[in-house]
């Protein structure tokens, strides 16, 4: 399985340039309206809404699954996560610094960045804590992101041979207590040089054909398709190349998945960094036209080959994938017509299957139950509905 993952990652990396170039050539012609809607349908509300958000200052907005009605998530519905608040940045005085282990440090204005070759990619961004906390269920959205590839800019700066790590700093910062020391720390995440120079990694200034909204990273953010949201640093104002691995709150102390594993006859904790997205799906809504019901949802994270849906404890039934949108890093919308449901309350569960045959795990799978942190929670999602 590990070899299959490695082969798949190689395909993603080598195929990214062609995919992104194709998306860029399509531009705004990509049909944002494609979705399995039916005329006159009404949404039947779920009976298990999530509890109120416990940290509205960090997560001020989430996707409302019952309002999912297009492949593209509108900017005003896109989820927002801001650990250190949302900074005010003047685009006229903004500068992106590229420094550290480079031959030619750069300081670029927004106009200079926008003048570089433009590329567009459709990418579903998900917070790695989504569905890991009862109140965090809509930290996901699909958008068309536009900007310029990062790799040519790093080459222009002249990557030195001793540089192994690329650190991305946001303009947002906050006070951190590290043992007995208080420090002012910026939001920062890092990638290896190989990952940072992948063809599909963008410096992004546009979202769904408009300037980046302030809450989603204006004026500039990193977009790294295939990686969890935390990697896609918002309010980006500095890129540093280092010769050592970077450690900070959001790399070494937070956004770290802890699992217990049997090792040498002992049950020990294994800690790994949150990184690339995992295979996942979720039911979004149930609609009704007269007596005809339909379940609609989304699947994402890895190349999705199939989505199955189960009602209560019944058999898994293959859903229909909406083939109108085939973006490599965008979610797949699926639907299942539900004929003659019995009155009463029902459980609706979905599971995604990827191109290599891997199945989204159940909530009682050891992959999920051995986890001691809520990051990377990709277990099967069940929602409950009441049919009158």
Secondary structure, 3 states (H helix, E strand, C coil): CHHHHHHHHHHHHHHHHHHHHHHHHHHHHCCCCCCCCCCCCEEECECCCCCCCCCCCCCCECCCHHHCCCCCCCHHHCCECCCCCCCCCCCCCCCEEEEECECCCEEECHHHHHCCCCEEEEEEEECCCCCCECCECCCEEEEEEEEEEHHHHHHHHCECCCCCEEEEEEEEEEEEEECCEEEEEEEEEEEEHHHHCCCCEEEEEEECCEECCHHHCCCCEEEECCECHHHCCCCEEEEEEECCCCCCHHHHHCCEEEEEEEECCEEEEEEEECCECCCEEEEEEEEEECCEEEEEEEEECCCEEEEEEEECCCCCEECEECCCCCCCECCEEEEEEECCCCCEEEEEEEEEEECCCCECCCCCCHHHHCECCCCCCCCCEEEEEEEC
